[in-house]
Amino acid sequence: MTSRMENKGPYFIDFPARIKSIQAEMARQKIDVYLGSRLRTLSWTLDAFCPWRSFVVIPAEGMPAAFSFVIDAARIADETWIDEDRVYGFVPMGGQDQIELISDFIKDQLKGGKGRVGIESGMSNYLPEGWLTHYEFQRYSEALDGCELVNAHSIVDALSIVKDQGTINRFREASRIVDMGHKAVFEAIKDGGWKGMTETEIAGLAALAMRREGSEWEWSFTGGNEIAAGYRTGLAGGACTPATRKKLAAGEPLMVDIHAMFMLGLGDHSHNYLVAPATDRQHWHAKNFVDIVALTLKTYRAGITPSTLADRMMAFAEERGFSDYMVPGFEHGIGMMGDEWRIGLNDGPFPYWTNPDHVYRENEVLICAMQYACPEENIGFRYENPIVIMKNGCDEMSKFPLGIEEIR
């Protein structure tokens, strides 16, 4: 076992204990081997970034094994906590492609080469989720003749909902890094510095500042740092797309949504501006948004549900007359790298979406994610911030002040 497990600092996570918790649940469900393919599962079990198609095999007892494309296997072996001889690289050669290599490894873990193999199958609106594909399922079914393949992703999902202190500390550090990115952007655009700037330039300024603070990646698969100016802020509250070459302009809004990664913990925070001269109507929109974000953060706590929160917030928006501009969702899930979307288990009315009646528990981490969009007026705002659910409230990890400044 690598020396990484000997470090008991603030970012320490007991990965062997995580594996044992998976194995205990496997035993309860009579699963002999777990074949993990999702990015969230790889991050949660291996503590390594796996951007290429990768798998983790967890036997009934003992240490897991990792499998990745050969060009990245050595790097993963260097970074993960598991022993180097448990990391394998697959190549398109007889007996060394991922299907044959992994199937043979799994058979070696089974008595007589037969048993129940847990797999991860499902769907997501998140592109790089990593579910086992139809083709892979067919091939593994053929290669593991005599084995029963059963969907078992709920094991990892259930165990990873509540976060340990090391994981929370990683998120706090990633959020601190994001705050430094926002400070750099503000310093650059204030006092007329915004003139001539493009969305892409702002994305780069934030990225440079965060990298200097130790960020490993602007991790969002929707385009890294998401910057929207002018009419693009009104496209569902900031377009959720890569920064473009659009220049900032006087009289327009600006949305800055930036991302940092620290030891697979994710920082994600959005801040909004109005570029002077701002109209009274723009300030009205801005006040609406700041007020509902503040109320949302005040309302989060253990024991409530996403639907309860949404009902309360939409009632507030209706009372103030801006409900037509609110996207009626106020959060999305978050975990270590690759675990971005669904909150809770796959137990809601719409399969593989967040159950609106999921009851928040202490030390869940999620993104307070809010979008305000008025496309007919070319204005919109976004707020995102990782929060820790607490008994009587929540703790916002990004400390950058809530507000919508008018910059001149």
HELIX and SHEET records of a PDB file:
HELIX    1   1 SER A    3  GLU A    6  5                                   4    
HELIX    2   2 PHE A   15  ARG A   28  1                                  14    
HELIX    3   3 LEU A   39  LEU A   46  1                                   8    
HELIX    4   4 VAL A   70  GLU A   79  1                                  10    
HELIX    5   5 GLU A   84  ARG A   86  5                                   3    
HELIX    6   6 GLN A   98  GLN A  109  1                                  12    
HELIX    7   7 LYS A  111  GLY A  113  5                                   3    
HELIX    8   8 HIS A  134  ALA A  143  1                                  10    
HELIX    9   9 SER A  154  LEU A  159  1                                   6    
HELIX   10  10 GLN A  165  ILE A  189  1                                  25    
HELIX   11  11 GLU A  199  ARG A  212  1                                  14    
HELIX   12  12 GLY A  230  GLY A  234  5                                   5    
HELIX   13  13 ASP A  280  THR A  299  1                                  20    
HELIX   14  14 PRO A  306  ARG A  320  1                                  15    
HELIX   15  15 SER A  323  TYR A  325  5                                   3    
HELIX   16  16 PRO A  375  GLU A  377  5                                   3    
SHEET    1   A 6 VAL A  87  PHE A  90  0                                        
SHEET    2   A 6 ALA A  65  PHE A  69  1                                        
SHEET    3   A 6 SER A  54  PRO A  59 -1                                        
SHEET    4   A 6 VAL A  33  GLY A  36 -1                                        
SHEET    5   A 6 ARG A 116  ILE A 119  1                                        
SHEET    6   A 6 GLU A 148  ASN A 151  1                                        
SHEET    1   B 4 GLU A 226  ALA A 229  0                                        
SHEET    2   B 4 PRO A 253  PHE A 262 -1                                        
SHEET    3   B 4 GLY A 265  VAL A 275 -1                                        
SHEET    4   B 4 ILE A 404  ILE A 407  1                                        
SHEET    1   C 4 GLU A 331  GLY A 333  0                                        
SHEET    2   C 4 VAL A 365  CYS A 374 -1                                        
SHEET    3   C 4 ILE A 379  MET A 390 -1                                        
SHEET    4   C 4 GLY A 393  GLU A 396 -1                                        
END                                                                             
